[in-house]
Amino acid sequence: MDRKIKAFTLIEILIVIAILSILMAIIYRPIAQKIEEVKVEKDVKRIYGLLQEGRMIAFTQKKDLKFELSGSQACLKDVSNNNNVIKCISLEVPFSPVTVDISNRGTFGSQTSIYYTGSVKVITTDCVVVSWTRVRLGVYDGSKCNAK
């Protein structure tokens, strides 16, 4: 009786595993970088939104506020109410620590930049420019944040 078994040999399976390992080694770095870029852009937009929300609250409720970014957290605080925290957001990537005052007229007390301090180069948006009356997204070039 002739028995024919159709299956893969051990060598064929090892060759497939080797090819897949090489492909994963080539593809992993760009994928990891893209994931970090998405995290940076998401956090930059969340910081931008919190600053805009702070302006709106300060202007409509006639309160002096303070925006503080330190470590992995950005917070809006009510200066007139013992620095009571209004809202905080958690950040996934590191940013430059900064404190910005927001007057009850909805203007900022200083001109500053908030930028990503990590190692991955982000192409699109990695910083926020705060002027007296505006908040804009930008790209950090190593020395300053260039608003888009």
C-alpha positions as a printed NumPy array, in Angstrom:
array([[  0.   ,   0.   ,   0.   ],
       [  1.429,   3.351,  -1.102],
       [  0.784,   6.208,   1.259],
       [  1.29 ,   9.763,   0.055],
       [  1.246,  12.415,   2.734],
       [  1.028,  15.957,   1.506],
       [  2.488,  18.409,   4.025],
       [  5.16 ,  21.019,   4.493],
       [  8.635,  19.938,   5.43 ],
       [ 10.462,  21.406,   8.387],
       [ 12.876,  23.249,   6.1  ],
       [ 10.029,  24.928,   4.218],
       [  8.456,  26.103,   7.473],
       [ 11.811,  27.469,   8.716],
       [ 12.337,  29.365,   5.45 ],
       [  8.892,  30.966,   5.742],
       [  9.588,  31.949,   9.37 ],
       [ 12.954,  33.467,   8.364],
       [ 11.364,  35.497,   5.551],
       [  8.613,  36.763,   7.856],
       [ 11.193,  37.727,  10.525],
       [ 13.185,  39.742,   7.995],
       [ 10.056,  41.511,   6.785],
       [  9.001,  42.341,  10.357],
       [ 12.473,  43.73 ,  11.128],
       [ 12.243,  46.003,   8.094],
       [  8.662,  47.135,   8.725],
       [  8.709,  47.526,  12.549],
       [ 10.658,  50.803,  12.788],
       [  8.485,  52.853,  10.379],
       [  5.319,  51.525,  12.026],
       [  6.588,  52.397,  15.524],
       [  7.563,  55.882,  14.305],
       [  4.14 ,  56.438,  12.74 ],
       [  2.434,  55.377,  15.975],
       [  4.555,  57.911,  17.913],
       [  3.749,  60.65 ,  15.361],
       [  0.028,  59.988,  15.789],
       [  0.377,  60.205,  19.59 ],
       [  2.236,  63.525,  19.313],
       [ -0.327,  65.027,  16.939],
       [ -3.199,  63.843,  19.131],
       [ -1.66 ,  65.379,  22.268],
       [ -0.824,  68.648,  20.474],
       [ -4.445,  68.957,  19.362],
       [ -5.666,  68.168,  22.884],
       [ -3.397,  70.905,  24.337],
       [ -4.648,  73.319,  21.66 ],
       [ -8.259,  72.448,  22.515],
       [ -7.672,  72.909,  26.256],
       [ -6.123,  76.339,  25.669],
       [ -9.07 ,  77.383,  23.494],
       [-11.516,  76.038,  26.075],
       [ -9.682,  78.038,  28.751],
       [-10.021,  81.209,  26.696],
       [-13.733,  80.603,  26.268],
       [-14.295,  79.92 ,  29.982],
       [-12.214,  82.946,  31.023],
       [-14.084,  85.269,  28.676],
       [-17.637,  84.024,  29.228],
       [-17.402,  83.568,  32.996],
       [-15.055,  86.539,  33.574],
       [-12.488,  84.464,  35.461],
       [ -8.705,  84.628,  35.522],
       [ -7.333,  81.188,  34.687],
       [ -3.958,  79.493,  34.562],
       [ -2.891,  76.793,  32.109],
       [ -0.157,  74.543,  33.493],
       [  1.644,  71.808,  31.611],
       [  4.101,  69.684,  33.544],
       [  5.108,  66.09 ,  33.208],
       [  2.346,  64.125,  31.531],
       [ -0.535,  66.389,  32.495],
       [ -2.007,  69.706,  31.327],
       [ -4.486,  71.512,  33.594],
       [ -6.71 ,  74.574,  33.618],
       [ -6.918,  76.212,  37.044],
       [ -9.166,  78.97 ,  38.38 ],
       [ -6.839,  81.609,  39.854],
       [ -9.662,  83.528,  41.53 ],
       [-10.835,  80.363,  43.323],
       [ -7.647,  79.193,  45.077],
       [ -6.21 ,  77.53 ,  41.945],
       [ -9.146,  75.143,  41.831],
       [ -8.664,  72.657,  38.974],
       [-11.276,  73.111,  36.235],
       [-10.056,  70.44 ,  33.842],
       [ -6.984,  68.254,  33.338],
       [ -5.883,  66.063,  30.457],
       [ -3.303,  63.289,  30.495],
       [ -0.642,  63.308,  27.795],
       [  1.025,  60.273,  26.232],
       [  4.24 ,  61.983,  25.1  ],
       [  6.591,  64.553,  26.729],
       [  6.195,  68.301,  26.175],
       [  8.052,  71.354,  27.407],
       [  6.752,  72.463,  30.83 ],
       [  4.95 ,  75.807,  30.68 ],
       [  2.539,  78.02 ,  32.601],
       [  0.276,  80.471,  30.767],
       [ -2.067,  82.984,  32.42 ],
       [ -5.444,  83.606,  30.772],
       [ -7.129,  86.895,  31.689],
       [-10.862,  87.358,  32.197],
       [-10.897,  89.052,  28.776],
       [ -9.788,  85.824,  27.094],
       [ -6.245,  86.98 ,  26.327],
       [ -3.03 ,  85.241,  27.286],
       [ -0.561,  86.789,  29.709],
       [  2.54 ,  85.826,  27.753],
       [  3.687,  84.726,  24.357],
       [  5.151,  81.229,  24.454],
       [  5.515,  77.934,  22.644],
       [  4.644,  74.458,  23.815],
       [  6.619,  71.815,  21.956],
       [  7.183,  68.063,  21.901],
       [ 10.463,  67.098,  23.585],
       [ 10.695,  63.45 ,  22.503],
       [ 13.105,  61.899,  20.038],
       [ 10.81 ,  61.079,  17.101],
       [ 10.783,  63.68 ,  14.312],
       [  7.203,  64.658,  13.58 ],
       [  6.454,  65.996,  10.118],
       [  3.078,  67.681,  10.495],
       [  2.309,  69.235,  13.894],
       [  4.391,  69.021,  17.068],
       [  3.989,  72.355,  18.86 ],
       [  1.51 ,  75.065,  19.859],
       [  2.225,  78.793,  19.55 ],
       [  0.508,  80.993,  22.128],
       [  0.397,  84.726,  21.376],
       [ -1.524,  87.425,  23.239],
       [ -4.786,  86.701,  21.421],
       [ -4.301,  83.507,  19.416],
       [ -3.388,  79.862,  19.745],
       [ -1.984,  78.178,  16.637],
       [ -0.565,  74.782,  15.753],
       [  2.923,  74.635,  14.32 ],
       [  6.114,  72.695,  13.627],
       [  9.106,  72.933,  15.96 ],
       [ 12.433,  73.374,  14.133],
       [ 14.728,  72.919,  17.136],
       [ 14.795,  76.557,  18.233],
       [ 11.267,  77.89 ,  17.752],
       [  7.754,  76.851,  16.863],
       [  6.746,  77.979,  13.38 ],
       [  2.983,  78.465,  13.226],
       [  1.14 ,  77.021,  10.26 ]])
